[in-house]
Amino acid sequence: MTYRLLDAFRGLFDGQAYLHRKSNLGDLVAMHLYEDLHGLGRSKKLVHRVDTELSVLNTMNQRHGIKARRGDGSFGEVVPNAGPIRDPGFAVSRGPIATIEVGIEVKILMKAMIKQIDRVASDLRGQAAHFRSRGGNPIRVGVVGINHADHCTSYEGERAFPTDGKKYKHPIQEAADAEARLLQHAAPAFDELIILRFKATNEDPFPFSWVNQMATALDYGAALARISQAYEARV
């Protein structure tokens, strides 16, 4: 099975520059979790609620297309008489929701990871708390991409900032520590914290690879199975 979330994540880097200032990039990845859950078909409840449009991706935007699908990463029971929209190529409709059944937050650590790790962990915990603030017992999912490249460049306007391994650490020098801190300080707030280990130099021709492609697919697939089981039990 090809996982749409993994393909969407890869698409942020492969063949193009990743611009970390674009805050909505995580939304482009997050919405595919629900497509993968539906495609996996392990939760009959979820498949039924998606197919009958009882549960939808949260957004009030009435435009069509991928840009209109950007919301807050939550999935839940549609507001009655809201008229959900089903876009071509997507099984999960979108619309305003009355409850949160599943919430997902995506973060990407590209470089300067330790410098920002406390903020990232705090943001993750805050989003997990937000999902619960609407009541009920939502399934909370975190997805964190951690770069393992041996060097990397970021961009601010026309300026490029490459790592040098000294003042500006290479991603591979910080990746293990960053993951350990997230597992300690952010993972307890989630039902599932999915770590995506990748390599992206962010330099022309902008290559991308998984640290271990098979392990990534297996770990993500296992998380989908557990989320499906939780949905069957809670909803």
C-alpha positions in Angstrom: 0.0 0.0 0.0 1.2 3.5 -0.9 0.7 5.9 1.9 -0.5 9.4 0.9 0.9 11.1 4.0 4.4 9.8 3.3 4.2 10.9 -0.4 2.9 14.3 0.6 5.7 14.7 3.1 8.3 13.7 0.5 6.8 16.2 -1.9 7.7 19.1 0.4 11.4 18.6 -0.4 11.9 16.4 -3.4 13.0 18.5 -6.4 12.2 21.8 -4.8 13.4 24.1 -2.0 11.8 23.7 1.4 11.0 27.1 2.8 10.5 26.8 6.5 8.7 30.1 6.9 5.6 28.7 5.1 3.5 27.8 8.1 0.8 26.0 6.2 3.1 23.2 4.8 2.1 20.9 7.6 -1.5 21.2 6.6 -0.6 19.8 3.2 0.7 16.7 4.9 -1.8 16.3 7.8 -5.0 16.0 5.7 -3.6 12.8 4.1 -3.7 10.9 7.5 -7.4 10.6 7.1 -7.1 9.4 3.5 -4.7 6.7 4.7 -7.0 5.6 7.5 -9.9 5.3 5.1 -7.8 3.5 2.5 -6.5 1.0 5.1 -10.0 0.1 6.0 -9.2 -1.3 9.5 -11.9 0.7 11.2 -15.4 0.0 9.9 -16.8 2.9 11.9 -14.4 5.4 10.3 -15.0 4.1 6.8 -18.8 4.3 7.3 -18.6 7.8 8.8 -16.4 9.0 5.9 -18.5 7.4 3.2 -21.7 8.8 4.6 -20.1 12.2 5.3 -21.0 12.0 9.0 -17.4 12.8 9.8 -15.2 15.3 7.8 -12.0 17.2 7.7 -12.4 20.4 9.5 -12.6 23.5 7.4 -15.2 26.1 6.7 -13.7 27.1 3.3 -16.2 26.6 0.5 -13.7 26.7 -2.3 -12.6 23.6 -4.1 -9.1 22.2 -4.4 -6.2 21.3 -2.1 -5.6 24.9 -0.8 -9.2 25.0 0.4 -8.6 21.8 2.4 -6.2 23.5 4.8 -7.7 23.5 8.3 -6.4 22.8 11.8 -5.7 19.1 11.2 -8.8 17.9 13.0 -11.5 15.4 11.9 -14.9 15.0 13.5 -18.6 15.0 13.3 -19.9 17.4 10.7 -22.2 20.3 11.8 -25.8 19.3 10.9 -27.0 20.7 7.6 -23.5 22.2 6.8 -23.3 20.7 3.3 -19.8 19.1 3.3 -17.7 19.2 0.2 -16.0 16.2 -1.4 -13.1 17.2 -3.6 -11.9 15.1 -6.6 -9.2 12.7 -5.6 -10.2 12.7 -1.9 -12.4 10.2 0.0 -12.8 12.4 3.1 -15.1 15.3 2.7 -14.5 18.7 4.4 -16.6 21.1 6.3 -17.2 22.6 9.8 -17.2 20.1 12.6 -19.0 19.9 15.9 -16.7 17.5 17.6 -13.1 16.4 17.3 -12.6 12.7 16.8 -9.0 12.7 15.6 -6.5 15.6 15.6 -3.1 15.7 14.0 -0.3 18.2 14.3 2.8 18.1 11.9 6.2 19.7 12.7 9.4 19.6 10.7 12.9 19.9 12.1 15.1 20.7 9.2 18.2 22.4 10.8 19.1 24.2 14.0 17.0 21.6 15.8 18.2 22.0 19.4 17.8 25.7 19.2 14.1 25.3 18.5 13.3 22.0 20.3 11.7 23.6 23.4 9.4 25.7 21.3 8.5 22.7 19.1 7.7 20.5 22.1 5.6 23.2 23.6 3.7 23.8 20.4 3.0 20.1 20.1 1.7 19.9 23.7 -0.4 23.0 23.2 -2.0 21.5 20.1 -2.7 18.3 21.8 -4.4 20.2 24.6 -6.4 22.2 22.0 -7.8 19.0 20.5 -9.1 18.0 24.0 -10.5 21.4 24.8 -13.5 20.8 22.5 -14.6 17.9 24.8 -14.8 14.2 24.3 -11.8 11.9 24.1 -10.1 12.7 20.7 -7.3 10.6 19.3 -4.3 12.9 19.2 -1.6 12.2 16.6 1.7 14.0 16.2 3.9 13.7 13.2 7.5 15.1 13.4 9.9 15.0 10.5 13.6 15.0 11.6 16.3 15.7 9.1 19.4 13.4 9.1 21.3 15.0 6.2 25.1 15.4 6.6 24.6 19.1 5.6 21.7 21.5 4.8 20.9 25.0 3.6 18.0 27.2 4.6 16.8 30.3 2.9 15.6 33.8 4.0 14.5 35.7 1.0 17.5 35.8 -1.4 20.0 34.7 1.3 21.2 31.1 1.8 22.4 29.8 5.1 24.4 26.5 4.9 25.4 24.5 7.9 29.1 24.3 8.6 29.3 21.7 11.3 30.7 24.2 13.9 28.7 27.3 14.6 25.8 25.9 12.6 25.5 22.2 13.2 24.7 19.8 10.5 21.3 18.0 10.9 22.9 14.6 11.5 24.8 16.1 14.5 21.5 17.0 16.2 18.9 14.5 15.0 19.3 11.9 17.7 19.2 14.4 20.5 16.2 16.2 19.0 14.3 12.9 18.7 15.1 11.9 22.3 13.9 15.2 23.7 10.7 15.0 21.7 10.0 11.5 23.0 10.5 12.8 26.5 8.7 16.1 26.4 6.1 15.8 23.7 5.2 12.2 23.1 3.2 11.8 26.4 0.7 14.3 25.2 -0.2 12.2 22.2 -1.8 8.8 21.5 0.7 8.4 18.6 3.8 10.4 18.0 5.1 9.4 14.5 8.8 10.2 13.8 9.7 10.6 10.1 13.5 10.3 9.7 14.6 11.7 6.4 17.6 13.3 4.5 17.3 16.5 2.6 20.2 18.9 1.9 17.8 21.5 0.5 20.3 22.3 -2.2 20.0 22.0 -5.9 18.9 19.5 -7.3 17.0 19.1 -4.0 17.3 15.4 -3.4 15.2 13.6 -0.7 15.5 10.1 0.8 14.2 8.3 3.9 16.8 7.2 6.4 15.2 3.7 6.1 12.3 3.6 3.6 11.0 0.2 4.6 11.1 1.0 8.4 9.3 4.3 7.8 6.5 2.6 5.9 6.2 -0.2 8.5 6.2 2.2 11.5 3.6 4.5 9.8 1.4 1.5 8.9 1.6 0.2 12.4 0.5 3.7 13.7 -2.4 3.7 11.3 -3.5 0.3 12.6 -3.4 1.5 16.2 -5.3 4.7 15.4 -7.9 2.6 13.6 -8.3 0.4 16.7 -8.6 3.4 18.9 -11.3 4.9 16.7 -13.3 1.7 16.8 -13.1 1.7 20.7 -13.8 5.4 21.3 -16.2 6.7 18.6 
